[in-house]
């Protein structure tokens, strides 16, 4: 299993080499099942709730 918060189109810029990133993605995505999730981040939601609780306690 491989996870990333980067879209496929950004991997070339992120890795600094478009050819290498295309090669890596080609091998990773051949015969794979790709799942894309769209929505708000639970991690950011929980962090905001924690900050709100801390500010109420102060």
C-alpha positions as CSV (number, residue, x, y, z in Angstrom):
1,X,0.0,0.0,0.0
2,X,1.3,3.4,-0.9
3,X,-0.4,6.7,0.2
4,X,0.3,10.3,-0.7
5,X,-1.3,13.6,-0.2
6,X,0.3,14.8,-3.5
7,X,-1.7,14.6,-6.8
8,X,0.0,12.5,-9.5
9,X,0.6,15.6,-11.6
10,X,2.8,17.2,-8.9
11,X,5.2,14.2,-8.5
12,X,7.6,15.4,-11.2
13,X,8.1,18.8,-9.4
14,X,8.1,17.2,-6.0
15,X,10.8,14.6,-6.9
16,X,12.7,17.0,-9.1
17,X,12.7,14.8,-12.2
18,X,9.7,14.3,-14.5
19,X,11.1,11.2,-16.2
20,X,12.0,9.4,-13.0
21,X,8.6,10.3,-11.4
22,X,6.8,9.0,-14.5
23,X,8.8,5.8,-14.3
24,X,8.1,5.3,-10.6
25,X,4.4,6.1,-11.0
26,X,4.1,3.7,-14.0
27,X,5.4,0.9,-11.9
28,X,3.4,1.7,-8.9
29,X,0.1,2.2,-10.7
30,X,0.3,-0.8,-13.1
31,X,-2.4,-3.3,-11.9
32,X,-3.2,-1.1,-8.9
33,X,-6.5,0.1,-7.5
34,X,-6.4,3.9,-7.0
35,X,-8.6,5.5,-4.4
36,X,-9.0,9.3,-4.2
37,X,-10.6,10.9,-1.2
38,X,-12.0,14.4,-1.3
39,X,-13.1,16.3,1.7
40,X,-11.9,18.0,4.9
41,X,-9.0,16.6,6.9
42,X,-9.9,14.8,10.1
43,X,-6.5,15.6,11.4
44,X,-7.0,19.4,10.9
45,X,-10.5,19.1,12.4
46,X,-9.2,17.4,15.5
47,X,-6.4,19.9,15.9
48,X,-8.9,22.8,15.7
49,X,-11.1,21.1,18.3
50,X,-8.1,20.6,20.6
51,X,-7.1,24.3,20.3
52,X,-10.7,25.4,21.0
53,X,-10.8,23.2,24.2
54,X,-7.4,24.6,25.3
55,X,-8.5,28.2,24.8
56,X,-11.7,27.6,26.8
57,X,-9.7,26.0,29.6
58,X,-7.4,29.0,29.8
